[in-house]
Amino acid sequence: MLNQKLFVGSHAPYWQNGSSISGKSYHIMLAALPAVVFGIYQYGVPAVGVLAFSMSFAMIWELIMNILMKRP
């Protein structure tokens, strides 16, 4: 019983290429751009309203969470 090997848990070894969070966010926005452009082309002005509404609420929630977590 005492000589049994114990399971050692650890985090997965993630690959890193040295990019920053802002760089990754830039790539995500760049990847979403074709869908945004096509949505505006397909649905017109209402799509711009939906995009503005969703982005503003995302920014508001991020501000609220930063205040609650006491982060700058």
C-alpha positions in Angstrom: 0.0 0.0 0.0 2.7 2.5 0.8 4.7 1.8 -2.4 1.8 2.8 -4.7 2.4 5.6 -7.2 0.3 8.7 -6.6 -1.4 10.5 -9.3 0.1 13.9 -9.8 -2.2 16.4 -11.5 -0.9 19.5 -13.2 -2.0 22.0 -15.7 -1.8 21.3 -19.4 1.3 22.6 -21.1 0.0 25.4 -23.3 1.9 26.6 -26.3 2.9 30.2 -26.3 4.2 32.3 -29.1 4.8 35.5 -27.2 1.7 37.4 -28.3 -0.1 39.6 -25.9 -3.7 39.6 -24.9 -4.3 42.7 -27.0 -2.7 41.0 -30.0 -5.0 38.0 -29.6 -8.0 40.2 -29.2 -7.0 42.0 -32.5 -6.9 38.6 -34.3 -10.3 37.7 -32.9 -11.8 41.0 -34.1 -10.1 40.5 -37.5 -11.6 37.0 -37.7 -15.1 38.3 -36.9 -14.9 41.1 -39.4 -16.2 39.1 -42.4 -19.3 38.0 -40.5 -19.9 41.6 -39.4 -19.5 43.0 -42.9 -21.8 40.3 -44.4 -24.4 40.9 -41.6 -24.4 44.6 -42.4 -24.6 43.9 -46.1 -27.4 41.4 -45.7 -29.5 43.2 -43.0 -28.6 46.8 -43.4 -28.9 49.5 -40.7 -30.7 47.2 -38.1 -27.5 45.1 -38.0 -25.5 48.1 -37.1 -27.9 48.8 -34.3 -27.6 45.3 -33.0 -23.8 45.4 -33.2 -23.6 48.8 -31.4 -26.1 47.5 -28.7 -24.2 44.3 -28.1 -20.7 46.0 -28.0 -22.0 48.7 -25.6 -23.4 46.1 -23.2 -20.2 44.1 -23.3 -18.3 47.2 -22.4 -20.7 48.1 -19.6 -20.5 44.6 -18.1 -16.7 44.6 -18.3 -16.7 47.9 -16.5 -19.1 46.6 -13.8 -17.0 43.4 -13.3 -13.8 45.5 -13.1 -15.4 47.7 -10.4 -16.7 44.6 -8.5 -13.3 42.9 -8.7 -11.5 46.2 -7.8 -9.4 46.2 -10.9 -8.4 49.3 -12.8 
